[in-house]
Amino acid sequence: MNENSPHTAHRDGRPATTGDLAPLAFSGHAHFTALQIRDGRARGLDLHLERLRLASVELFGRALPEDVVRTHLRTAHHYGPADMSLTATVSSTAGEFSAADGELTLLVRTGPPSSGPDGPLALAAVAHERFLPHVKHVGEVAKTHLLRQAVAGGFDDAAFLDREGRFSEATIWNLVFWDGDAVVWPEARILTGTTLGIVRRQLDALGIGQRVAPVTPADLPALAGAAVMNSWTPGIPVHRIGPTGLPAAPRFLETLHRAYEAEPLTAL
């Protein structure tokens, strides 16, 4: 592993070996968070740490201490450039097909920084609900399969409809809508993304209206815009969902980005 390489892998604070990585190759009982690091700092670091803690408690009944997690993040960043993508994955040494406790272990992978695609995107509307939707877990074969089906059908990605016919989220994105006056977050069982959390609290601080409401395909024609967001970006425009076109909404996209950029960067 070369210092300042964009691609590194550390397990529990040391360079990962083949022996470290081999047991993880088929591990589906794990969870993670993904960050964009700029000059050694990240937005919403508190939200990432809380996500790891809560998901670990849910999946394993306990969590790694926050100071240990932050130390491992800093170690991984030390071996890469100042700007990078970083993914921190928590699993158990007991393995996937075991009810034993095992020890919690943290794998930190780094790669080049990313800001996501430019868009605008066209999303297929498909019926799908993730298992444990509030946990960012690694058991996500359905998302990739539905993405590939959407692309084969002429779309860029897929948006999910829950059993009640409401939009929830997209494959690797949170959905967000615009009614012309306020930001509209879909009411459904979703993974609350860290970028979503950042944007929500900064919209509050900026005094910009937002609300949570059910959004169905029948509601789309009345909306003034739509976007997706994740750890790459606070907003990529969506110009079509299923057969329904959506208007360009530059003020909406500017609002999302302004809220995100108002969030201070925090040192790892």
C-alpha positions in Angstrom: 0.0 0.0 0.0 1.5 3.3 -1.1 1.1 6.4 1.1 -1.2 8.9 -0.6 -2.8 6.3 -2.9 -6.5 7.0 -3.4 -7.2 3.3 -2.8 -6.5 1.9 0.6 -8.0 -0.7 3.0 -7.5 -0.7 6.7 -9.0 -3.1 9.2 -9.1 -2.0 12.8 -6.5 0.7 12.2 -3.9 -1.3 10.3 -3.4 -2.1 6.6 -5.7 -4.9 5.7 -4.1 -8.2 4.6 -5.5 -11.0 2.4 -6.3 -12.9 5.6 -8.3 -9.9 6.9 -10.3 -9.5 3.7 -11.0 -13.1 2.8 -13.6 -13.7 5.5 -15.4 -10.5 4.4 -15.7 -11.5 0.8 -19.1 -13.2 1.3 -20.2 -11.3 4.5 -23.8 -10.1 4.2 -24.4 -9.3 7.8 -22.7 -5.9 8.1 -23.5 -2.2 7.9 -21.6 0.9 6.7 -21.5 4.6 6.2 -20.0 6.5 3.2 -18.3 9.9 3.5 -16.7 12.5 1.3 -13.6 13.8 2.8 -12.2 17.2 1.8 -8.9 18.4 3.2 -9.2 15.8 6.0 -12.7 17.0 7.0 -16.2 15.8 6.5 -19.7 17.3 6.7 -22.1 15.7 9.1 -19.5 13.6 10.9 -21.8 13.4 13.9 -24.5 11.9 11.7 -22.1 9.3 10.3 -20.9 8.3 13.8 -24.5 8.1 15.1 -25.5 5.9 12.1 -22.7 3.4 12.8 -23.5 3.3 16.5 -27.3 2.8 16.1 -26.9 0.2 13.3 -24.3 -1.7 15.4 -26.6 -1.8 18.4 -29.5 -3.1 16.1 -27.4 -5.8 14.3 -25.0 -6.8 17.0 -26.4 -5.5 20.3 -23.4 -3.2 21.0 -21.2 -0.7 19.2 -17.6 0.3 18.9 -16.6 3.3 21.0 -16.7 6.5 19.1 -13.1 7.4 19.8 -12.0 4.1 18.3 -14.0 4.7 15.2 -12.6 8.2 14.7 -9.0 6.9 15.3 -9.5 4.3 12.6 -10.9 6.9 10.2 -8.0 9.2 10.8 -5.5 6.3 10.3 -7.1 5.4 6.9 -7.1 9.0 5.8 -3.4 9.4 6.7 -2.5 6.9 4.0 -4.4 8.7 1.2 -4.8 12.2 -0.3 -6.5 15.1 1.5 -9.6 14.6 -0.6 -11.2 11.2 -0.9 -14.2 8.9 -0.7 -14.3 6.8 2.5 -16.4 3.9 3.4 -16.5 2.5 7.0 -18.0 -1.0 7.4 -18.7 -2.7 10.7 -19.0 -6.5 10.9 -18.5 -9.3 13.4 -15.7 -11.8 13.5 -18.4 -14.5 14.2 -19.2 -14.4 10.5 -22.5 -14.3 8.7 -24.1 -17.7 9.5 -23.7 -17.6 13.2 -25.6 -16.4 16.2 -22.4 -16.1 18.3 -21.3 -12.7 19.4 -17.8 -12.4 18.0 -15.8 -9.2 18.1 -16.8 -6.1 16.2 -14.4 -5.1 13.5 -14.1 -2.0 11.3 -13.0 -2.0 7.7 -12.2 1.4 6.2 -11.8 1.7 2.5 -10.8 4.8 0.6 -11.0 5.8 -3.1 -11.0 8.9 -5.2 -13.4 11.8 -4.3 -16.7 11.9 -6.1 -19.5 14.4 -6.6 -21.8 12.0 -8.5 -23.3 12.2 -12.0 -24.4 15.5 -13.5 -28.0 14.5 -14.3 -30.8 15.2 -15.0 -31.8 11.6 -14.3 -34.8 9.5 -15.5 -36.0 7.1 -12.8 -38.0 4.0 -13.3 -40.8 3.6 -10.7 -40.6 0.0 -9.3 -42.3 -1.7 -6.3 -39.7 -2.6 -3.8 -39.1 -2.3 0.0 -35.7 -2.9 1.5 -35.3 -5.2 4.5 -34.4 -3.1 7.6 -34.7 0.1 5.5 -33.4 2.3 8.3 -30.1 0.4 8.4 -27.4 1.0 5.7 -26.6 -2.7 5.5 -24.6 -4.5 2.8 -27.3 -7.1 1.8 -28.4 -5.1 -1.2 -28.5 -7.4 -4.3 -32.0 -6.2 -5.1 -30.9 -2.6 -5.5 -28.3 -3.5 -8.1 -30.6 -5.8 -9.9 -33.4 -3.2 -10.1 -30.8 -0.6 -11.2 -29.7 -2.9 -14.0 -33.3 -3.5 -15.0 -34.0 0.2 -15.1 -31.1 0.9 -17.3 -32.1 -1.9 -19.6 -35.5 -0.2 -19.9 -34.0 3.1 -20.9 -33.8 4.8 -17.5 -30.8 6.0 -15.5 -31.8 4.5 -12.2 -34.9 3.3 -10.2 -37.1 4.9 -7.6 -39.0 2.6 -5.2 -42.7 2.5 -4.4 -43.7 0.9 -1.1 -46.7 -1.4 -0.5 -48.9 1.7 -0.1 -47.9 3.0 -3.4 -45.8 5.8 -2.0 -42.4 6.8 -3.2 -39.7 6.0 -0.6 -36.2 6.2 -1.9 -34.1 5.2 -4.9 -31.4 2.6 -5.2 -28.5 4.5 -3.6 -30.3 7.8 -3.1 -32.8 9.6 -1.0 -35.6 11.2 -3.0 -36.6 14.8 -2.4 -39.3 16.9 -4.1 -40.3 20.6 -4.6 -43.8 22.0 -4.5 -42.8 25.5 -5.7 -42.6 26.9 -2.2 -41.2 24.2 0.1 -39.0 21.1 0.1 -41.0 17.9 0.3 -39.6 14.8 1.9 -41.5 11.6 1.0 -43.4 10.0 3.9 -42.3 6.3 3.9 -40.0 3.8 5.6 -36.5 4.9 4.4 -32.9 5.1 5.2 -32.4 8.6 6.5 -29.2 9.6 4.7 -26.6 11.7 6.3 -26.8 14.2 3.5 -30.6 14.3 4.1 -29.9 15.0 7.8 -27.5 17.8 6.9 -29.8 19.4 4.5 -32.8 19.2 6.8 -31.1 20.9 9.7 -29.5 23.6 7.5 -32.9 24.3 5.8 -34.3 24.9 9.3 -31.3 27.2 10.1 -31.9 29.1 6.9 -35.6 29.4 7.5 -36.6 27.6 4.3 -39.8 25.7 4.4 -39.9 21.9 4.3 -42.5 19.2 5.1 -42.9 15.4 5.1 -45.8 14.1 3.0 -46.8 11.0 1.1 -45.9 11.3 -2.6 -47.4 8.9 -5.1 -47.1 8.7 -9.0 -50.4 10.5 -9.2 -48.9 13.4 -7.2 -46.0 14.0 -9.6 -47.7 16.2 -12.2 -48.5 18.8 -9.5 -44.9 19.0 -8.3 -42.4 21.6 -9.4 -39.2 19.5 -9.3 -37.5 16.5 -7.9 -33.9 15.4 -7.1 -31.9 12.7 -5.5 -29.1 13.0 -2.9 -26.6 10.8 -1.2 -23.1 11.1 0.3 -21.8 12.3 -3.1 -24.1 15.2 -3.5 -27.0 17.1 -2.0 -28.9 17.3 -5.2 -29.0 15.9 -8.7 -32.0 16.9 -10.8 -34.6 14.3 -11.8 -36.5 15.1 -15.0 -38.7 12.0 -15.3 -40.1 9.3 -13.0 -41.7 6.5 -14.9 -43.7 8.2 -17.7 -44.2 11.5 -15.9 -41.9 14.4 -16.8 -40.8 16.9 -14.1 -39.9 20.5 -14.6 -36.3 21.8 -14.2 -36.1 23.5 -10.9 -32.8 25.5 -10.6 -33.9 27.4 -7.6 -34.8 24.1 -5.8 -31.4 22.6 -6.7 -29.6 25.8 -5.6 -31.5 25.7 -2.3 -30.4 22.1 -1.6 -26.8 22.8 -2.4 -26.8 26.1 -0.4 -28.1 24.2 2.7 -25.5 21.5 2.3 -22.7 24.0 2.0 -23.8 25.8 5.1 -22.9 22.7 7.1 -19.4 23.2 8.6 -16.7 20.7 7.8 -15.4 18.7 10.8 -12.0 17.2 11.3 -11.9 13.5 11.5 
